[in-house]
Amino acid sequence: MKVNVGLVQMSCVADVETNIQKAMQKTREAAEKGANIVCLQELFTSLYFCDVEDPENFNLAEAIPGPTTQRFQDLAKELGVVIIASLFEKRAKGLYHNTTAVIDADGSYLGKYRKMHIPDDPGYYEKYYFTPGDLGYKVWDTKFGKLGVLICWDQWYPEAARITSLMGAEILFYPTAIGWDTTEKSEIINKEQYEAWQTIQRSHAVANGVHVVSVNRVGREADQQFWGGSFVANPHGRLLYLASHDQEEVHVQEIDSEVTEYYRTTWPYFRDRRIDSYQPITKRYIDEG
Protein backbone atom coordinates (compact mmCIF):
# COMPACT_ATOMS: atom_id res chain seq x y z
CA MET A 1 0.00 0.00 0.00
CA LYS A 2 1.45 3.36 -1.01
CA VAL A 3 0.81 6.21 1.43
CA ASN A 4 2.07 9.76 1.71
CA VAL A 5 3.44 10.56 5.13
CA GLY A 6 3.69 14.17 6.31
CA LEU A 7 6.36 15.21 8.80
CA VAL A 8 5.95 18.53 10.64
CA GLN A 9 9.22 19.80 12.09
CA MET A 10 8.65 23.10 13.88
CA SER A 11 9.78 25.41 16.67
CA CYS A 12 7.58 26.24 19.65
CA VAL A 13 6.92 29.24 21.87
CA ALA A 14 5.55 29.73 25.38
CA ASP A 15 1.97 30.40 24.24
CA VAL A 16 0.07 27.14 23.84
CA GLU A 17 -2.57 28.48 21.45
CA THR A 18 0.10 29.83 19.11
CA ASN A 19 1.70 26.40 18.94
CA ILE A 20 -1.60 24.63 18.33
CA GLN A 21 -2.52 27.06 15.56
CA LYS A 22 0.89 26.57 13.95
CA ALA A 23 0.60 22.78 14.14
CA MET A 24 -2.87 22.90 12.59
CA GLN A 25 -1.70 25.22 9.81
CA LYS A 26 1.27 22.98 9.05
CA THR A 27 -0.98 19.92 9.08
CA ARG A 28 -3.10 21.67 6.45
CA GLU A 29 0.06 22.39 4.47
CA ALA A 30 1.04 18.73 4.60
CA ALA A 31 -2.44 17.71 3.45
CA GLU A 32 -2.24 20.18 0.56
CA LYS A 33 1.00 18.49 -0.45
CA GLY A 34 -0.83 15.16 -0.55
CA ALA A 35 -0.21 13.71 2.91
CA ASN A 36 -2.43 10.84 4.03
CA ILE A 37 -0.82 10.62 7.50
CA VAL A 38 0.59 13.60 9.41
CA CYS A 39 2.93 13.13 12.37
CA LEU A 40 3.58 16.01 14.75
CA GLN A 41 6.59 16.23 17.05
CA GLU A 42 6.62 15.34 20.74
CA LEU A 43 4.73 17.73 23.06
CA PHE A 44 4.15 20.24 20.26
CA THR A 45 1.65 22.39 22.16
CA SER A 46 4.30 23.94 24.41
CA LEU A 47 7.95 24.56 24.93
CA TYR A 48 9.81 21.46 26.10
CA PHE A 49 9.09 22.11 29.77
CA CYS A 50 10.98 19.10 31.15
CA ASP A 51 14.23 21.08 31.24
CA VAL A 52 13.19 22.15 34.77
CA GLU A 53 11.20 20.66 37.64
CA ASP A 54 8.43 23.19 38.13
CA PRO A 55 4.97 22.22 39.44
CA GLU A 56 3.41 25.07 37.44
CA ASN A 57 4.08 23.06 34.29
CA PHE A 58 1.46 20.50 35.29
CA ASN A 59 -1.07 23.13 34.25
CA LEU A 60 -0.11 22.37 30.64
CA ALA A 61 -1.63 18.87 30.88
CA GLU A 62 -5.11 17.90 29.70
CA ALA A 63 -7.35 14.89 29.35
CA ILE A 64 -6.94 12.63 26.31
CA PRO A 65 -9.34 12.57 24.61
CA GLY A 66 -9.94 16.20 25.44
CA PRO A 67 -10.16 19.68 23.94
CA THR A 68 -6.95 19.54 21.87
CA THR A 69 -7.68 16.02 20.70
CA GLN A 70 -11.11 17.18 19.56
CA ARG A 71 -9.65 20.04 17.54
CA PHE A 72 -7.38 17.64 15.70
CA GLN A 73 -10.22 15.15 15.24
CA ASP A 74 -12.19 17.90 13.51
CA LEU A 75 -9.16 18.77 11.41
CA ALA A 76 -8.50 15.13 10.47
CA LYS A 77 -12.11 14.74 9.33
CA GLU A 78 -11.99 17.96 7.33
CA LEU A 79 -8.74 17.05 5.58
CA GLY A 80 -9.26 13.28 5.36
CA VAL A 81 -5.90 12.53 6.98
CA VAL A 82 -4.65 10.43 9.87
CA ILE A 83 -3.07 12.60 12.59
CA ILE A 84 -0.51 11.49 15.18
CA ALA A 85 -0.60 14.06 17.99
CA SER A 86 1.76 13.99 20.98
CA LEU A 87 0.27 15.61 24.10
CA PHE A 88 0.77 16.00 27.85
CA GLU A 89 -1.94 13.85 29.42
CA LYS A 90 -3.61 14.51 32.75
CA ARG A 91 -5.02 11.14 33.73
CA ALA A 92 -6.05 12.14 37.27
CA LYS A 93 -4.95 14.58 39.93
CA GLY A 94 -1.25 13.89 40.44
CA LEU A 95 -1.05 11.33 37.61
CA TYR A 96 0.32 12.38 34.24
CA HIS A 97 1.65 10.73 31.09
CA ASN A 98 3.57 11.63 27.95
CA THR A 99 0.98 10.41 25.47
CA THR A 100 0.28 10.31 21.75
CA ALA A 101 -3.26 10.28 20.40
CA VAL A 102 -3.97 8.60 17.07
CA ILE A 103 -6.84 9.99 14.99
CA ASP A 104 -8.18 8.29 11.88
CA ALA A 105 -8.93 10.04 8.60
CA ASP A 106 -12.67 10.22 9.38
CA GLY A 107 -11.94 12.12 12.58
CA SER A 108 -12.48 9.19 14.90
CA TYR A 109 -10.26 8.88 17.95
CA LEU A 110 -8.58 5.47 17.73
CA GLY A 111 -6.74 5.52 21.02
CA LYS A 112 -3.50 6.52 22.69
CA TYR A 113 -0.02 5.29 23.42
CA ARG A 114 1.63 6.25 26.71
CA LYS A 115 5.40 6.60 26.60
CA MET A 116 6.93 3.52 28.21
CA HIS A 117 10.54 4.62 28.76
CA ILE A 118 10.92 7.81 30.80
CA PRO A 119 14.32 9.56 30.92
CA ASP A 120 15.83 11.57 33.75
CA ASP A 121 18.90 13.44 32.57
CA PRO A 122 20.14 17.03 32.80
CA GLY A 123 17.71 19.03 30.68
CA TYR A 124 15.30 16.09 30.39
CA TYR A 125 13.68 15.69 33.82
CA GLU A 126 10.76 13.68 32.56
CA LYS A 127 10.43 11.39 35.57
CA TYR A 128 9.28 14.43 37.54
CA TYR A 129 6.29 14.83 35.22
CA PHE A 130 5.44 11.50 33.62
CA THR A 131 4.33 8.14 34.97
CA PRO A 132 5.59 5.29 32.74
CA GLY A 133 3.01 4.02 30.28
CA ASP A 134 0.78 1.15 31.36
CA LEU A 135 -1.09 0.46 28.12
CA GLY A 136 1.71 -1.57 26.57
CA TYR A 137 2.80 -1.19 22.97
CA LYS A 138 0.13 -0.27 20.48
CA VAL A 139 -0.70 -0.63 16.80
CA TRP A 140 -3.64 1.05 15.07
CA ASP A 141 -5.40 -0.11 11.92
CA THR A 142 -6.07 3.19 10.16
CA LYS A 143 -7.51 4.04 6.76
CA PHE A 144 -3.94 4.29 5.48
CA GLY A 145 -2.38 1.23 7.07
CA LYS A 146 -1.33 -0.26 10.40
CA LEU A 147 0.72 2.25 12.36
CA GLY A 148 2.91 1.79 15.41
CA VAL A 149 3.77 4.79 17.58
CA LEU A 150 6.60 5.12 20.08
CA ILE A 151 7.84 8.33 21.74
CA CYS A 152 11.33 9.86 21.91
CA TRP A 153 13.26 7.98 24.66
CA ASP A 154 11.54 4.80 23.47
CA GLN A 155 13.64 5.12 20.33
CA TRP A 156 16.76 3.86 22.09
CA TYR A 157 15.17 0.51 22.92
CA PRO A 158 15.16 -2.20 20.23
CA GLU A 159 12.71 -4.22 22.32
CA ALA A 160 10.02 -1.54 21.87
CA ALA A 161 10.49 -1.40 18.10
CA ARG A 162 10.55 -5.20 17.86
CA ILE A 163 7.38 -5.76 19.86
CA THR A 164 5.48 -3.05 17.97
CA SER A 165 6.61 -4.53 14.67
CA LEU A 166 5.64 -8.04 15.76
CA MET A 167 2.17 -6.64 16.50
CA GLY A 168 1.84 -5.85 12.80
CA ALA A 169 2.98 -2.24 12.47
CA GLU A 170 3.74 -1.40 8.86
CA ILE A 171 5.37 1.94 9.75
CA LEU A 172 6.96 3.00 13.04
CA PHE A 173 6.48 6.63 14.05
CA TYR A 174 8.61 8.42 16.64
CA PRO A 175 7.43 11.87 17.78
CA THR A 176 10.57 13.32 19.37
CA ALA A 177 12.08 16.26 21.26
CA ILE A 178 15.86 16.05 21.49
CA GLY A 179 18.74 18.43 20.94
CA TRP A 180 22.21 19.55 21.84
CA ASP A 181 23.14 20.96 25.23
CA THR A 182 24.40 24.45 24.38
CA THR A 183 26.89 24.29 27.26
CA GLU A 184 28.61 21.28 25.65
CA LYS A 185 31.88 22.48 24.13
CA SER A 186 32.91 19.32 22.30
CA GLU A 187 31.83 19.19 18.66
CA ILE A 188 32.75 15.50 18.63
CA ILE A 189 30.30 14.73 21.42
CA ASN A 190 27.56 16.76 19.72
CA LYS A 191 28.17 14.93 16.45
CA GLU A 192 28.21 11.54 18.16
CA GLN A 193 24.95 12.20 19.98
CA TYR A 194 23.07 13.18 16.85
CA GLU A 195 24.50 10.34 14.78
CA ALA A 196 23.71 7.80 17.51
CA TRP A 197 20.10 9.03 17.61
CA GLN A 198 19.69 8.62 13.87
CA THR A 199 21.62 5.34 13.68
CA ILE A 200 19.63 3.54 16.37
CA GLN A 201 16.34 4.36 14.66
CA ARG A 202 17.61 3.37 11.25
CA SER A 203 18.67 0.08 12.82
CA HIS A 204 15.06 -0.49 13.97
CA ALA A 205 14.01 -0.16 10.33
CA VAL A 206 16.59 -2.75 9.30
CA ALA A 207 15.98 -5.24 12.11
CA ASN A 208 12.21 -5.19 11.63
CA GLY A 209 11.88 -4.67 7.89
CA VAL A 210 9.69 -1.57 8.27
CA HIS A 211 9.81 2.11 7.44
CA VAL A 212 10.69 4.41 10.33
CA VAL A 213 9.47 8.02 10.55
CA SER A 214 11.09 10.25 13.18
CA VAL A 215 9.80 13.79 13.73
CA ASN A 216 11.84 16.18 15.90
CA ARG A 217 11.55 19.85 16.83
CA VAL A 218 13.91 22.75 16.05
CA GLY A 219 14.87 25.97 17.78
CA ARG A 220 16.64 27.14 20.92
CA GLU A 221 14.81 26.57 24.20
CA ALA A 222 16.69 27.43 27.40
CA ASP A 223 19.97 25.47 27.16
CA GLN A 224 18.73 23.07 24.49
CA GLN A 225 19.30 23.56 20.78
CA PHE A 226 16.83 21.12 19.31
CA TRP A 227 18.54 19.53 16.35
CA GLY A 228 15.68 18.85 13.98
CA GLY A 229 17.01 16.22 11.59
CA SER A 230 13.60 14.59 11.15
CA PHE A 231 13.83 11.70 8.71
CA VAL A 232 12.27 8.74 6.96
CA ALA A 233 14.21 5.49 6.62
CA ASN A 234 13.26 2.54 4.44
CA PRO A 235 13.44 -1.11 5.62
CA HIS A 236 17.17 -1.23 4.88
CA GLY A 237 17.78 1.96 6.82
CA ARG A 238 18.32 4.09 3.71
CA LEU A 239 17.32 7.69 4.24
CA LEU A 240 14.45 8.69 1.98
CA TYR A 241 14.25 12.14 3.57
CA LEU A 242 16.42 14.12 5.98
CA ALA A 243 15.42 17.51 7.39
CA SER A 244 17.74 20.36 8.29
CA HIS A 245 19.02 21.08 11.79
CA ASP A 246 17.65 24.60 12.03
CA GLN A 247 14.64 25.14 9.77
CA GLU A 248 10.95 24.47 10.17
CA GLU A 249 9.95 21.99 7.49
CA VAL A 250 6.79 20.31 6.25
CA HIS A 251 7.69 17.34 4.09
CA VAL A 252 5.55 14.67 2.48
CA GLN A 253 7.22 11.35 1.70
CA GLU A 254 5.68 8.52 -0.29
CA ILE A 255 6.07 5.18 1.43
CA ASP A 256 5.24 1.81 -0.10
CA SER A 257 4.61 -0.56 2.79
CA GLU A 258 4.36 -3.48 0.35
CA VAL A 259 8.16 -3.48 0.04
CA THR A 260 8.23 -4.93 3.55
CA GLU A 261 7.44 -8.28 1.92
CA TYR A 262 10.53 -7.99 -0.27
CA TYR A 263 12.87 -7.02 2.57
CA ARG A 264 11.52 -9.63 4.96
CA THR A 265 11.87 -12.45 2.45
CA THR A 266 15.28 -11.35 1.17
CA TRP A 267 16.60 -10.75 4.70
CA PRO A 268 14.33 -13.05 6.79
CA TYR A 269 15.18 -11.90 10.31
CA PHE A 270 11.69 -12.74 11.57
CA ARG A 271 11.97 -16.25 10.18
CA ASP A 272 15.27 -16.91 11.94
CA ARG A 273 14.44 -15.47 15.35
CA ARG A 274 15.32 -17.94 18.11
CA ILE A 275 12.41 -17.19 20.40
CA ASP A 276 13.31 -20.23 22.51
CA SER A 277 16.56 -18.49 23.55
CA TYR A 278 15.39 -15.01 24.50
CA GLN A 279 14.11 -15.55 28.04
CA PRO A 280 17.17 -13.86 29.63
CA ILE A 281 16.17 -10.52 28.05
CA THR A 282 13.44 -10.17 30.68
CA LYS A 283 16.03 -9.93 33.47
CA ARG A 284 17.30 -6.53 34.65
CA TYR A 285 20.88 -7.78 34.32
CA ILE A 286 22.21 -11.28 33.73
CA ASP A 287 24.15 -12.10 36.87
CA GLU A 288 23.61 -14.00 40.09
CA GLY A 289 21.75 -11.16 41.79
N, C-alpha and C positions, 0 to 999 in steps of 0.2 A: 504494500500500500504506500503510495507516494503522498507525503504531507508536507506542507510548508510551515516551518517552525519559526516563530518570531522571538527574538531576544531583545529585551529592553535593558540597556546599560545606561544608568543615569546617576546624576548627583542628587543629593537631598539637602534640605534646609530644615530649620527648626520648626517651621509652621507645617502642621500635619496636612491641612487642607490643600496647601500649595503642592505638597508632594503627591497627594492623591489625584489632584487635577492633572499634574504632569504625567503621572502613570497612566491615567485614562486617555490623555491626549496621545501619548506614545503608543498605547495599545491600538488606538484608532489608526495611527500611522502605520503600524505593522499590518493591520487588517487591510488597509488600502494597498499595501505592497503585496497582498495575497496570502497573508498568514492564516493558517487554520488553527494553530495553537500558539498562544502567547505566554511566555514565561517572564515574570517580573523578578527582580532581585530580592534577596533576603531583607525583611523588615523595611520595605520601601516607603512606608508611610511616615517615617521619622528619620532623624539622624541616627547613627549607630550609637545608641545610648549606653551600651554595655562597657564603654571605656571607663565608666565610673560606677561606684556603688551608691546610688542615690534613690531613696524611697519615693521621691517625687516622680520618678520615671515609670512607676507602676500605673500612673494615671494615663499612660499611653495605651494600655491594654484594653481589649474589648472582647465581647463574646464572639465565638465563631460557631455557627453562623451568627451574623450580627449586622450592624449598619454598613460597614465597609464591604463585607461580603455581598450584601444585597445590591450595593451600587455596581459591583463588578458582575453580579448575576444579570442585572439589567443590561449592562454593557455587552456581556457575552451574547445574550439573546438578540440584541440589536444588531450586532456585527456578525453573528453566526460563527463565533470562534470559541475554542476552549481557552480558559484562562487559569493560570497557575499563580496564586497570589499568596505571598508569604506575609504573615501578620503576627502580632503580639497578642496571644490569647489569654483572656481572663476566664479561667474555668470556674473559680469560686473565690471568695475572699481569702487572700493569702496563697492562692494556688494558680500559677501561671505557666504557660508553655510557649515555646517558639514553634509556631504552627503554620503549615501551608494548606490553604483551601484549594480544592480543585472543582472547577465549574465547567459544566459541559456546554456545548455550543448552542443548546436551546435555553440556556440560562439556569438550568437545574443545578443545585448544589449536590455534588457527588459525595463529598466527605472531606476529611482532613487527615494530614499526617503530622504527628508531633515529633519534633526532633529528638532522636534517641541519644546521640552523643553530645554532651554539653561540656564545652571547654571552660577552663579557668586559668587564664594567662594574663600577664600585664597587657592592658588595653582591651582584653576580651573577658570580662568578669561575668560570664553568662550564668554560672552556677548561682550567683546572687539572685538572678531574676527567674530562671527557668527550671521547672521540674522536668526530669527526663521523661521522654515520651513513654506512654503505656498502651498505645494502640498497636504496637508492632509495626512491621514494614507493610507497605500498602501499594496496591496496583489498582488503577481505575480503567474500566473499559469505556472509553469515550467515543464520540462520533468519529474521531480521527485516530483511533488506535488505542492500544493498551499502554498506559503511561505509568512509570514508577517515579516517585518523587522522594528525594532525600535532601537534607539541608546542611550546607556549609561544613561544619566539623565532621559530619557523617562522611564527607568525601574522602577522608583519610583511612577509612575502614573498608577493606575489601569484602569483609563478611556482609556488610550492609548492601553493597552493590550485588554480591552474589545471591543473597536471599531474595532481593527484589527482582532480580533477573529470573531466578528459578520460579518465581510466582507468575511469570509470564510477561513482564514488562518488555515492550518492544523498543522503548526509548527511556533512558534514565535522565531525569532533570535534577539539576543542583542549583537552587537559588542560594546565593552566596554573598557574604560581606567580609572581605579580607583585603589587607593592604600592608604596606611597609610602615614600620615604626620610624617616624621622621628623626628620632634621636639616634638611630643606628647609623654609624659612620662607615661601616664596611660595605662597599659595593658588591663584594663577593657574596656576603651573607644575603644581601637583598636579592641578588640574582639567583642564588641557590633556593631561597624561599619560594620565589615565584615559579621557578622551573620545577621544583618538587610538587607544588600545588597542581600545575598543569599535568605533569608526568603521571602522578598517581591516578588522576581521573582518566587520562588516556589509557592507562593500564586496565581500568575497569571495563572500558570499551572492548579492549582486546580479550581479556579473560572471559568475558561474558557474551561476546559476539553481538553487541548492541551499540547503537549510537548513544553518545553522551552529550548532553547540552548543559553547559555551565554558564550561569549568568551572574556577574559580579557588578558592584557599584564602582563609581569613580568619584574623585574629588577629595579635598583635604577636610578632615574632621578631627579637631583637636590634634593629637599627635599621630594620627593615622592618615597616610596617603593611600587611599584605596586604589588598587592597581588595575582595575578594569580587567582587560585581557579575557573577556567572555569568549567562549569558543564552542564549536561543534566538532566532535571527533567521530569518525566512522568506525565500524567494528574491527578495524585493524589499527585504530588509534591515529589515523591520518587526519590532520586538521582540514576540515572543509571551510572553516571560517575562524578568524582570529581578530578580535577587536583591539583597539588601541588601549594604551595605558591611561590616557588623560582626556578622552573625548566621550561625550554622550553619543550613543549609537543605537539606532533601531535597525536591526538586520533580519532579513527573512531568508532562511536556508531550506532548500528542498531536501527532504530525507526520504529515501526509499527503504522502508523497513523490511521489504521482501528480500533484500540482500543478506539479511541475517541467516537465511537458509543456506546461501552460498558459503558464508564464512564459517558457519557451524558444521557444515559437512566437509569443507576443505581442511579446517582446523578444529577437529571434533573434541574440544575440551570437555564438553558436557558428557559426551559418550564415555570418556576415559576417567572420569572422576571416581576416585576410590572412596566411596562414601562409608565403606566398612572400616576405614582407617582414620577417620576424622574426629573421633570422640575426644581426643585430648584438647581440641580447640576450645571446648567449653570450660576448661580450667582457667583460672586467673593467671597462673604461671605453672609450668611443668617442673615441679620439684617435689620434695618429700613433705612440704608444708601443707 
